[in-house]
């Protein structure tokens, strides 16, 4: 990729990011109320995204071979426990990830 292509690619990516960030503020300005379906999506989508991430992360876990999913189960329980305790998403995700990595590299 030439330097010109790299600059054009970065500029287009920046423009696309800016459009997706600014468009909701332009479309749903403070002058009129936000539609009910948009409010519903704002409420329902975060849970749906996390559910999809859990399914994606657990899709290749084999319960009949290898470690039988024990590291994944422990790390998931640590993540849930941290979230219930601290209610901080970054702490929960980081704690579960660190727990999983330690289990995979040091124990199993």
N, C-alpha and C positions, 0 to 999 in steps of 0.2 A: 504494500500500500504506500503510495507516494505521500509526501507531506501535505500536498494539497487535498488529497482524499481524506487524510486524517483530520485536517482542519474542518473540512466540510462535514465529515461524520460527527465530530464533536459538536459543531455548531447545530446540526440538525437534532442531535440528542438533547442538547441544552434547550433548544426551542420546543421540542416535544415535551420535555419535563416542565418547562414553564407554562405551556398551554394547559397541561393536565392539572397543574397546581392553581392557576389563576382562573380557569374557565368556571369552576363552581361559584366563585365569588362574583363573577360577571353575570352568570345565568340566574343565580339565586341571591339577588341583592337584598339589602335590608328593607327595601321599599315594600316588598310584598312577602307574605308568609311562605315558608318552605312547604312544598306539597307533602301530603301525608305519606305517599309511597317513598319519597326520598328519606323522610324521617324513619320509616319502617326499615329501609335498607341500611341506614346508619345504625340502627339498633340490632338488626339480625345478622349482617354480614361479618362483623368481627368474630362472633362465635362460629359461624360457618367456616370462615377461613382457618381458624385454629383447629376445628374438627378435621378439615381436609388435610392440614399439615400433620396431624397425629396419624391419620390413616396412611398418608404418604410415608411417614417415617417408620411405621410399623409393618408395612406391606411385605417386606422381605424377611421378617423375623420368622425363623423356623422353630416351632415348639417341639419337634421330634428329633432334631439333630443339633450338633454343636453345643452351645451353651444353653439351649432350650429356652432362650428368651429371657434368662434371668437378669443379665445386665440391663436390658431394655426396660424390664419391669421395675427394677430397683430405681433406675434413673427417672422413670416416669413417676413413681411414687415420691421421690425426692422433689421433683419439679412441682407436683401437686401440693405436697406438704409445705414447701417454701412459699408457694403462692397463697395458700390458705393462711399461713402464718404472717407473712410480710405484705401481701397484696401489692407487690412490685414486680411487674412483668420481667424487667431485665434481670433482676436477682433470681427469679424463678428459672428463666431460660439459661442463664449462665451457670447457676448451681446444678441444674439437671445435666447440662452439657459436660461440665467438669466432672461430675459424678460418673457419667457414662464413660468418659475417656479414661478416668482412673481405673474403673472396673475392667474395661477392655484391655488396658495395657499392663496393669499390675496384678490383677486377680485372675481373669479368665483368659 
